[in-house]
Amino acid sequence: MYNDEGPDLFIGIDPGKAGGIAATTGVLSLASKCPETIADMAIFLDSLTDMGQRPFAVIEKVHSMPKQGVVSTFTFGKGYGSWLGILSALKIPYIEVTPQSWMKHYGTMPKIKKERKHHLKHLAQQRYPELPVTLYTSDAILLAHYAVNNYRVL
């Protein structure tokens, strides 16, 4: 990935339509709802690499869910694939992490989705109180934080 020095900019991507993107150097730099177009996604990620830092991304590994509609599954997959393509085109090293894997890092989670989402938002607010955390950005913030804790070279 990098020679003797590891990454110093950690990017978390929650690729869903209601997802977000966050970047941190250990102290959160920014968080945003996912851009709506592929061009805006590319511009956003490219602007992060212009900071002169060595980026590394963690993207939530997603798949279709039972009872999810055909159109929403296709749209979801298109967005996920777009993020992977943009990361590759910009030569940003990345890993895909299942929700179960990265959430395990933060302890026991509520079983009910709505409760879990609010719990994750609370965890992100605890770690980054200076940032306005939303349900759109909380998973991305925690993915970026997960990356700092698991992929920083000490």
Secondary structure as UniProt FT lines:
FT   STRAND          9..14
FT   TURN            17..18
FT   STRAND          20..24
FT   STRAND          28..33
FT   HELIX           38..49
FT   TURN            50..51
FT   STRAND          55..60
FT   TURN            66..67
FT   HELIX           70..89
FT   TURN            90..91
FT   STRAND          94..97
FT   HELIX           99..104
FT   TURN            105..106
FT   HELIX           113..127
FT   TURN            129..130
FT   TURN            135..137
FT   HELIX           138..151
//
